[in-house]
Amino acid sequence: MRNFRVPADLPEADCAADLCIAGTGPAGATLARELSGSGLRILLLESGDETRQVEADALNEVEQAGYPRVEDQWLVRNRILGGTSHTWSGRCVPFDDIDFVRRPWVPHSGWPLAPRDLVPYLDRAAAYLGLDPGTGFSDARFWALAGRRCPLPEFDPTLVLPHLWQFSRDTTRRRDYMRFGQRLKSQLGDNVTLVTNATLCDIHLVPSCDRVSGITLAGPDGARRRIATGMVAICCGGIENARLLLNADSQVPGGIGNGRDLVGRHLMDHLRGPTATFALRGSAALRRVFGHYRLNNGQVFALGWRLSPALQEAEELLNCSAWLEGRISADDPWNALKALTRGRGGVRAIGRVTTHAGLLMRGAHDYLVRRIGLPRKIDRLDLVCMVEQMPDPNSRVTLSARRDRLGLRHARIEWRVNRQDIRTMTRMTAALGAEFTRLGLPSARPDAWVADSGTLPETFRDVAHPTGTTRMGRSPADSVVDPDCQIHGVAGLFVAGSSVFPTSSHANPTQMIVALALRLADRLRETARQGNMAGDRVRDDAAVGM
């Protein structure tokens, strides 16, 4: 692996590659690592540097329209080596089987891939994300993995199903999630050249516009550098992937891949927030069961619920999950103990530790012996829902009239929330409430907006999971990329990341992002093995004055 800090430093010999990968987040970093040693000459491009830069952040500026989204773009997109793995929450889980099928009550639903096609890649993704195992942990099979008796009451499977999430773990930094940029350089082979501070600003096609011929990069000072390549993989996230294609309009009016006006459409995210509240008195047992679990290998899992496929079909609902979330009190003794171990907190922290010594002792027993989560001191306990969104073609990313300092038009985001999104969360809350009552569990008091089936509170925002803007499908009539993530009708131009998801599930997207990147890597590796180097064809074309 060689590293250059700006495109201008690239020797002329490196201004041609078999594959250029734009973005070093979970998708781009995975693709580059998998193809290390493949025989492909690869340029791996990062718009930012190894540390956060104000100038790079400014390139993420957006124009907001539609339903309000989080304004701080650092919480959504990270132009830095490692991409959005700098700010992700570490939650991982495979999609449910129902997410892949065409659902008549969900327009534009259905993946061109079956769950069984993706299981091997989800399992391979485990090594990249610090998971163990990669699949088979989100249902009743978990208790066999954990070597313990299932502690759950019998929920009605036609309404809700218990569900588990696994948390990413950096095996060398045990208290952190996997951050893709920290060791990326050491994980790349000699066939990969990493260029930081290199922003993809144009994509070039052959005159017939049916094949990639190169790209143009810009450095922080705006200086351009053209790269000849026959394959490009855009791995820049659900907003930026669409923005780059729409800005690449010098040869194709409206942008590459946008002949049917589909690039940027079907923007989805996850609506997530509290829908009901529990009384704290008498809730300890519920929190203990529906909390965190640890396996002997150190992996941490969280237990909650998902909406049953039967109820989704019967009542024409979207997919949805829920879990308990406590607001930790200011005088939580575990935070006080942590402060003391770091030489902070003083007398106040000592007082909190001694006052709640019983909670600390019980917590140590729970953590070390029972292998469950620490019992924290909380002052509020909520039921939190996260819902799949309807893939709405009018929810979209377009281009603003304003341009960034490199001359690219900013993204304009018109995110839409549909009644079906809200109805699904209210129904999930009601179904769980009814089950809690039937099973003799503490009751949940629905929030006012849920009880009235009213408008979402302003506290509900996106959770940085932009999805669907370059959706996958078999036909260019209703999708942007094919099942191999290649732009329809443009050989050698690929898109990786959540932008290719036709639907978003209730699941956090990162494990699926990495799985699809591994699948794409297999396709490109096979291309290299067969000797079909697209970059060689491009250089041949350039030699005759193309």
C-alpha positions in Angstrom: 0.0 0.0 0.0 1.2 3.5 -0.9 -0.3 6.7 0.4 -0.5 10.1 -1.1 -2.0 13.1 0.7 -3.4 14.9 -2.4 -4.1 13.9 -6.0 -1.3 16.3 -7.2 1.3 14.1 -5.6 0.4 11.1 -7.7 3.1 10.2 -10.2 2.0 10.0 -13.9 2.2 6.2 -13.7 -0.5 6.2 -11.1 -2.9 8.2 -13.1 -4.4 5.0 -14.5 -6.0 2.2 -12.5 -8.1 -0.9 -13.0 -10.5 0.2 -10.2 -11.0 3.5 -8.4 -12.9 3.3 -5.1 -14.4 6.6 -3.8 -14.9 6.6 -0.1 -13.2 4.8 2.8 -16.2 4.1 5.1 -17.6 0.6 5.8 -18.4 0.0 2.1 -15.2 1.4 0.5 -12.8 0.1 3.1 -14.3 -3.4 2.9 -14.1 -3.4 -0.9 -10.4 -2.3 -0.9 -9.4 -4.8 1.8 -11.1 -7.7 0.1 -9.4 -6.8 -3.2 -6.0 -6.4 -1.8 -3.7 -8.9 -3.6 -6.3 -9.5 -6.3 -4.2 -8.3 -9.2 -6.3 -5.2 -9.8 -4.5 -1.9 -9.6 -6.7 0.1 -7.2 -6.8 3.7 -6.3 -8.7 4.2 -3.0 -9.9 7.8 -2.6 -10.8 9.7 0.5 -12.2 13.2 0.3 -11.0 14.0 3.8 -7.8 13.3 5.7 -6.9 11.1 8.7 -8.2 13.8 11.0 -11.4 15.8 10.8 -11.1 19.0 8.7 -13.4 22.0 8.6 -12.8 22.4 4.8 -13.8 18.8 4.2 -16.9 19.1 6.4 -18.0 22.1 4.4 -18.4 19.9 1.3 -21.2 18.1 3.1 -23.4 21.2 3.3 -27.0 20.5 2.2 -30.1 22.4 1.5 -33.0 21.1 3.7 -36.5 20.7 2.5 -39.4 18.5 3.5 -39.5 16.9 6.9 -36.8 18.2 9.2 -33.5 16.3 9.4 -30.5 16.6 11.7 -28.7 19.8 10.6 -25.2 18.8 11.8 -24.0 16.8 8.8 -21.1 15.3 10.8 -23.7 13.2 12.5 -24.8 11.9 9.1 -21.6 11.9 6.9 -17.9 11.9 7.8 -15.3 13.0 5.2 -12.4 11.4 7.0 -10.5 8.1 6.7 -12.9 5.5 7.9 -16.0 7.4 6.9 -19.2 7.1 9.0 -17.7 4.4 11.2 -16.5 7.5 13.2 -20.0 8.2 14.3 -22.0 5.0 14.1 -23.7 3.4 17.1 -22.3 -0.1 16.6 -25.7 -1.9 16.3 -25.8 -4.7 13.8 -28.5 -7.2 12.8 -29.4 -9.0 9.5 -32.6 -7.9 7.7 -35.7 -10.1 8.2 -37.0 -12.4 5.4 -40.0 -10.2 4.8 -37.8 -7.3 4.0 -36.7 -8.9 0.7 -40.1 -9.9 -0.7 -42.5 -7.8 -2.8 -45.3 -6.7 -0.4 -48.4 -5.5 -2.3 -49.1 -3.0 0.5 -45.6 -1.5 0.2 -45.2 0.1 -3.3 -41.8 -0.3 -4.8 -40.9 -3.1 -2.3 -38.9 -6.3 -3.2 -35.2 -7.0 -3.6 -33.7 -8.9 -6.6 -31.8 -11.0 -4.0 -33.1 -13.6 -1.7 -32.1 -13.9 2.0 -30.2 -17.1 1.3 -28.1 -15.3 -1.3 -26.8 -12.9 1.4 -26.2 -15.2 4.4 -22.7 -16.1 3.4 -21.8 -12.4 3.0 -23.4 -11.5 6.3 -21.4 -14.2 7.9 -18.2 -12.9 6.3 -19.1 -9.4 7.3 -18.7 -10.5 11.0 -14.9 -10.3 10.8 -15.0 -6.7 9.5 -17.4 -5.6 12.1 -16.2 -7.4 15.2 -19.2 -9.7 15.4 -19.5 -13.3 16.4 -21.6 -14.8 14.9 -22.7 -13.0 11.8 -26.1 -14.5 11.5 -28.4 -16.8 13.5 -28.5 -14.6 16.6 -31.5 -12.4 16.2 -34.2 -15.0 17.2 -34.7 -17.9 19.6 -31.4 -19.5 18.4 -29.6 -17.0 20.6 -30.3 -18.8 23.8 -28.4 -21.9 22.6 -25.5 -19.7 21.5 -25.6 -18.1 25.0 -25.8 -21.5 26.7 -28.7 -20.3 28.9 -32.4 -21.0 29.4 -34.7 -18.6 27.6 -36.1 -16.2 30.2 -38.8 -14.8 28.0 -42.6 -15.0 28.6 -44.6 -16.4 25.6 -45.4 -13.4 23.4 -48.1 -13.9 20.8 -46.1 -14.6 17.6 -48.9 -13.2 15.4 -48.3 -9.8 17.0 -44.7 -9.3 18.1 -41.5 -11.4 18.2 -38.5 -11.1 20.6 -35.5 -9.8 18.7 -31.8 -9.3 19.3 -29.2 -6.9 18.1 -25.4 -7.4 18.3 -22.9 -4.6 19.0 -19.7 -4.2 17.0 -16.5 -4.7 19.0 -13.0 -3.7 18.1 -11.0 -6.6 19.3 -7.9 -4.5 19.9 -9.8 -1.6 21.6 -12.4 -3.6 23.6 -14.5 -0.6 24.7 -15.0 0.8 21.2 -16.9 -0.1 18.1 -15.1 -1.0 14.9 -13.6 2.1 13.4 -12.6 1.4 9.8 -10.0 4.1 9.4 -7.7 3.3 12.4 -5.8 0.4 10.9 -6.9 0.6 7.3 -3.4 1.4 5.9 -1.9 -1.7 7.4 -4.8 -3.8 6.0 -4.2 -2.8 2.3 -2.0 -4.7 -0.1 0.7 -3.5 -2.4 -1.8 -3.2 -5.3 -3.8 -0.5 -3.5 -2.8 3.2 -3.5 -4.6 5.4 -0.9 -5.1 9.0 -1.8 -6.5 11.3 0.9 -7.8 14.9 0.4 -9.0 13.6 -3.0 -12.6 14.4 -3.9 -14.3 12.7 -6.8 -15.8 15.5 -8.8 -16.6 14.0 -12.2 -17.1 10.6 -13.9 -16.1 10.2 -17.6 -17.6 7.7 -20.1 -16.6 6.6 -23.5 -18.4 8.5 -26.4 -21.2 5.9 -26.5 -21.8 6.6 -22.7 -22.1 2.9 -22.0 -18.8 2.3 -20.3 -16.6 4.2 -17.8 -13.3 5.7 -19.1 -12.1 7.7 -16.1 -12.7 10.1 -13.3 -11.5 13.6 -12.3 -10.3 14.3 -8.8 -10.0 17.6 -7.0 -7.5 18.4 -4.2 -8.3 20.8 -1.3 -7.0 23.7 -3.4 -9.4 22.8 -6.3 -6.6 21.6 -8.6 -7.9 18.8 -10.9 -6.3 15.4 -11.7 -7.7 13.1 -14.3 -7.4 9.3 -13.8 -8.0 6.7 -16.5 -9.9 3.7 -15.2 -12.4 1.2 -16.5 -14.1 0.5 -13.2 -15.3 2.9 -10.5 -17.1 2.1 -7.2 -18.8 5.0 -5.6 -19.0 4.3 -1.8 -19.8 7.7 -0.4 -23.2 7.1 1.4 -26.9 7.5 0.7 -26.8 11.2 0.1 -23.4 11.6 -1.6 -23.7 8.7 -4.0 -26.8 10.3 -5.5 -25.2 13.8 -5.5 -22.1 12.6 -7.4 -24.2 10.9 -10.1 -26.5 13.9 -10.5 -23.5 16.2 -10.8 -21.9 14.0 -13.4 -24.0 15.6 -16.2 -21.4 16.8 -18.7 -22.0 13.8 -21.0 -25.4 12.6 -19.8 -28.0 15.4 -19.3 -29.5 15.0 -15.8 -26.6 12.9 -14.6 -25.2 9.4 -15.1 -27.7 6.6 -14.5 -30.6 9.0 -14.3 -32.2 8.4 -17.7 -35.5 7.4 -15.9 -35.2 10.2 -13.3 -34.6 7.7 -10.5 -31.3 8.8 -9.1 -32.0 10.4 -5.7 -35.5 9.2 -5.4 -36.9 6.8 -2.8 -34.9 8.4 0.0 -35.6 6.6 3.2 -34.2 6.8 6.7 -35.4 5.4 10.0 -37.8 7.3 12.2 -36.8 6.5 15.8 -38.0 7.8 19.1 -40.0 7.1 22.3 -43.6 6.0 21.9 -44.5 5.0 25.5 -43.2 5.4 29.1 -43.0 3.0 32.0 -43.3 3.7 35.7 -39.9 3.1 37.2 -41.3 1.4 40.3 -41.6 -2.3 39.6 -39.7 -2.1 36.2 -36.4 -3.6 37.4 -37.2 -7.2 36.4 -38.4 -6.1 33.0 -35.2 -4.1 32.4 -33.2 -7.1 33.5 -34.8 -9.4 31.0 -35.1 -6.9 28.1 -31.6 -5.5 28.4 -28.1 -6.5 27.5 -26.5 -10.0 27.4 -22.9 -11.1 27.0 -21.6 -14.3 25.6 -18.4 -15.9 26.9 -16.5 -14.4 23.9 -17.4 -10.9 25.1 -19.9 -10.1 22.5 -22.8 -7.9 23.7 -26.4 -8.3 22.5 -29.5 -6.2 23.2 -33.0 -7.7 23.5 -36.2 -6.1 22.2 -39.0 -6.9 19.9 -40.0 -6.7 16.2 -43.4 -6.6 14.6 -44.5 -10.0 13.4 -44.7 -10.6 9.6 -48.2 -11.9 10.1 -49.4 -8.6 11.6 -47.6 -6.6 8.9 -49.4 -8.5 6.2 -52.8 -8.6 8.0 -52.9 -4.8 8.7 -50.7 -3.6 5.8 -47.9 -2.3 8.1 -44.2 -1.6 7.6 -41.5 -3.4 9.5 -40.7 -2.1 13.0 -38.7 -2.8 16.1 -38.8 -1.6 19.7 -36.6 -1.8 22.8 -36.4 -0.3 26.3 -34.3 2.8 26.8 -33.6 4.3 30.1 -32.4 7.9 30.7 -29.5 7.6 33.0 -29.7 9.8 36.1 -27.1 12.5 36.9 -26.3 10.6 40.1 -25.8 7.2 38.5 -23.1 5.5 40.6 -21.5 3.7 37.6 -20.7 7.0 36.0 -19.4 8.3 39.3 -17.2 5.2 39.7 -15.9 5.6 36.1 -15.0 9.3 36.9 -13.1 8.2 40.1 -11.1 5.7 38.2 -10.0 8.5 35.8 -9.1 10.8 38.7 -12.2 13.0 38.4 -15.4 13.6 40.3 -14.1 14.3 43.7 -16.3 14.2 46.9 -19.5 14.3 44.9 -18.6 11.1 43.0 -17.5 9.4 46.2 -20.9 10.2 47.7 -22.8 8.8 44.8 -20.7 5.6 44.9 -21.3 5.1 48.7 -25.0 6.0 48.6 -25.7 3.4 45.9 -23.2 0.7 47.0 -26.0 -1.9 46.8 -26.7 -1.1 43.1 -23.0 -1.4 42.4 -22.7 -4.8 44.1 -25.8 -6.1 42.3 -24.5 -4.8 39.0 -21.1 -6.5 39.5 -22.9 -9.8 40.1 -25.2 -9.3 37.1 -22.3 -8.4 34.8 -19.7 -11.0 35.9 -21.9 -13.9 36.9 -25.2 -13.6 35.1 -23.5 -11.9 32.0 -26.2 -9.3 31.6 -26.1 -5.5 31.5 -25.3 -3.3 34.4 -28.3 -2.0 36.3 -28.1 1.7 35.9 -29.8 4.4 38.0 -32.3 6.0 35.6 -34.9 8.7 36.0 -37.1 7.7 33.0 -37.8 4.4 31.1 -39.1 4.6 27.5 -40.3 2.2 24.9 -38.4 3.3 21.8 -39.6 2.3 18.3 -37.6 2.4 15.0 -39.6 1.9 11.8 -38.9 1.1 8.2 -40.0 3.9 5.9 -42.2 3.6 2.8 -40.0 3.9 -0.3 -41.6 7.1 -1.6 -40.4 8.4 -5.0 -41.2 11.9 -3.9 -38.8 11.6 -1.0 -35.6 12.5 -2.7 -32.2 14.0 -3.1 -31.8 16.6 -5.9 -29.3 19.3 -6.5 -29.3 22.8 -5.1 -28.5 25.9 -7.2 -25.6 26.6 -4.7 -22.2 25.1 -5.3 -19.4 24.0 -3.0 -15.9 25.4 -3.3 -15.0 22.7 -5.8 -17.8 23.7 -8.1 -20.2 20.8 -7.4 -23.8 21.6 -6.7 -24.9 20.9 -3.1 -27.5 18.2 -2.3 -31.0 19.4 -1.7 -32.8 16.9 0.5 -36.6 16.6 0.5 -37.2 13.9 3.0 -40.9 12.8 3.4 -42.6 11.0 6.2 -45.8 9.1 5.4 -48.8 8.2 7.4 -48.0 4.5 7.1 -44.7 5.2 8.9 -46.5 6.7 11.8 -49.4 4.2 11.8 -46.9 1.4 12.1 -45.2 2.8 15.2 -48.5 3.4 16.9 -49.7 -0.1 16.1 -46.4 -1.6 17.4 -46.8 0.4 20.6 -50.4 -0.9 21.0 -49.5 -4.5 20.3 -46.7 -4.5 22.8 -48.9 -2.7 25.4 -51.6 -5.4 25.0 -49.0 -8.2 25.4 -47.5 -6.6 28.5 -50.9 -6.5 30.0 -51.8 -10.1 29.0 -48.5 -11.4 30.4 -48.6 -9.5 33.6 -45.6 -7.3 32.8 -45.4 -3.6 33.7 -47.7 -1.5 31.6 -46.5 1.1 29.1 -48.3 4.5 29.0 -48.5 5.6 25.3 -47.2 9.1 24.6 -49.9 11.6 23.8 -49.2 11.7 20.1 -49.5 7.9 19.9 -52.7 7.8 21.9 -54.2 10.4 19.5 -52.6 8.9 16.4 -51.4 12.5 15.8 -48.4 14.2 14.3 -44.9 13.1 15.2 -43.2 15.2 17.9 -40.4 17.5 16.7 -38.0 15.4 18.6 -38.3 12.7 15.9 -35.5 13.1 13.3 -33.5 11.0 10.9 -31.0 8.7 12.6 -28.3 9.0 9.9 -29.4 6.0 7.8 -30.0 7.6 4.4 -31.1 4.8 2.1 -32.5 3.9 -1.3 -31.4 6.8 -3.5 -29.7 4.5 -6.1 -32.0 1.5 -5.6 -31.2 -2.0 -6.8 -33.4 -3.9 -9.2 -33.5 -6.0 -12.3 -34.9 -3.4 -14.7 -33.7 0.2 -15.4 -37.4 1.1 -15.5 -37.6 1.0 -11.7 -34.0 0.9 -10.4 -30.6 2.6 -10.8 -28.3 -0.4 -10.3 -28.6 -4.0 -11.2 -28.3 -6.9 -8.7 -24.5 -6.7 -9.0 -24.7 -3.0 -8.0 -23.6 -1.8 -11.5 -25.4 1.2 -13.0 -27.8 -0.1 -15.6 -26.3 0.4 -19.1 -22.9 1.7 -17.9 -20.3 -1.0 -17.7 -17.7 -0.6 -15.0 -19.7 1.9 -12.8 -20.7 0.5 -9.5 -22.4 1.9 -6.4 -22.0 0.4 -2.9 -23.7 1.3 0.4 -27.2 1.8 1.7 -28.2 3.8 -1.3 -28.7 0.6 -3.2 -31.2 -0.9 -0.7 -34.7 -1.1 -2.3 -36.3 -1.1 1.2 -34.7 -0.3 4.5 -36.1 -2.8 7.0 -36.1 -1.7 10.7 -32.5 -2.9 10.9 -29.4 -0.7 11.3 -27.8 -0.8 7.8 -24.0 -1.3 8.4 -23.9 -5.1 8.4 -25.9 -5.2 5.1 -23.6 -2.5 3.7 -20.5 -4.6 4.4 -22.2 -7.8 3.1 -23.1 -6.2 -0.2 -19.5 -4.7 -0.5 -18.1 -8.3 0.0 -20.5 -9.6 -2.7 -19.3 -6.8 -5.1 -15.7 -7.6 -4.3 -16.3 -11.2 -5.3 -17.6 -10.1 -8.7 -14.7 -7.7 -9.3 -12.2 -10.4 -8.1 -13.6 -12.8 -10.7 -13.2 -10.1 -13.3 -9.5 -9.8 -12.4 -9.1 -13.6 -12.4 -10.5 -13.8 -15.9 -8.1 -11.2 -17.1 -10.8 -8.8 -18.1 -9.0 -5.7 -16.9 -11.3 -2.8 -17.8 -8.4 -0.4 -17.1 -6.4 -2.0 -19.8 -9.2 -1.4 -22.3 -9.4 2.3 -21.2 -5.7 2.8 -21.7 -5.9 1.2 -25.1 -8.7 3.6 -26.0 -6.7 6.6 -24.7 -3.7 5.6 -26.9 -5.8 6.0 -30.1 -6.9 9.5 -29.1 -10.3 8.7 -27.6 
